[in-house]
Amino acid sequence: MLTIVLALGLAAGSPQPESSTLEPCLHLSLASGMVLSGADIATTEYLIGRAPDRFREANPLFRSLVEHPVAMGAVKMGVYAATSYALLKLHRKYPKRMLAASLIANAVFGWAVWHNSRLVRQ
């Protein structure tokens, strides 16, 4: 969701020239984001399953799916896949901005995975 907001905000300016050299970078960033998103789902579900009274899903949009881990994983990955598709489409017109949006989203996912992994070790 954050990525969609970032992409729309960054795309609001004037179009940037095409940059084919940034496309592989975007693909790598999106693949990394998919891995981070999966790691976030896995660590979140593990923590909630281990101690549901102590841990919870931080994102209020997905909190109602906690009791249904398969649905939660499918919805979260579906949202990421749709976001990736949108970034790829917008990348043609705004290559630098879409790469920036993807990298920022990866930083957020990376922080979530780091945070969850610290809690797993407790």
N, C-alpha and C positions, 0 to 999 in steps of 0.2 A: 504494500500500500504506500509506504514511504517512497518507494522508487517511482511509482506512478505520479505522485504529487511532485517529486523532484523533476521528473521528465517533462511534465506539463508546464511547470514553472520555467524550466530552462529553455523549453521550446518556444516560449512566448516572444522572444526577441527575433531579430532578423535572421534569415537563413544563413548558414555558414557554407563555404564552398565544400564540395565533395572532397573527401580525403580517404582514399582506398587504403592508405597505410594504417589508419586507425581501426579498420574493420577487424583484422585479426586480434587486436587488443581488446575490442569489445567482445568478441567471441570468447576469448580467454577469461575475461571478467565475468561474463554471463555463466560460463561453465563453473568458475570458482564460486559464484553466487549460488548456483544450484547445489553444489557440495555443502556450502555453509548453511543453506536453508535446510537441507536434509539433516545435517549435524545438529542444528537448532531443534528440529522436531524430535530427533532421537534423544537428545539430552533432556529436553523439556518433559517428554513423556516418561522417561526413566525416573526423573526426580519426582514427578507427580505420582507415578506408580509406587515408588518407594515410600513416600511420606505425603499423602494427599492433604493432610491437615497442616503441613509445613510449607509446601510448595504449591504454586499456582501458575497458570498461563498469564503472562504479563499483558498480552495483547487482548483488549476487551472484545475485539471482533471474533477471536477464535476461542475465547474462554468457554463458550457454551458447548464446544466440541470435545472438551477434555474427557468426558465419559465415553467417547467413541474415538479411540486412537486412530483407527484406520481411516475414518472419515476426516479426522483432523489432519492427518498426513496428506490425504488426497486433496483436500481443499487448499491447504497451505502450498503444496507443490503446484496445484492448478493455478493458484494466484501468481506464483512465481513464474510459471510457464507463460501465462498471459502477459505478465509484465515484461518478460524477456522478448516476447513477440512484438510488443509495442515499442520497446527500445530498439529492436532491429529495424522496424519500419521507420521510426523517427530518425534513426541514425543516418539514413540517406540524405535527409535534409539538414540535420544538426549533428554531425559526427562527434565533435568535441564535447558538446553538451550531454549527449546521451552516454558517452563513455564516462564523463564525470558523474552523471547520475548513477550509473552502474557501480562505479568505484565507491561512491559514498554509501550506497546501499550495502555493498560488501563490507565496508567498515562497520556498519551497524550490526549486520549479521555476525561478523567476526567478534565484535564485542559480546554479543549475546551468547555465542558458543563459548567464548573464554569464560564469561561469568558462570554459565551453567556447568562447565567442566570444573571450575573451582568448587562449586557446590557439591558436585558428585564426589569429589575427594574428601569431603568432610565426613 
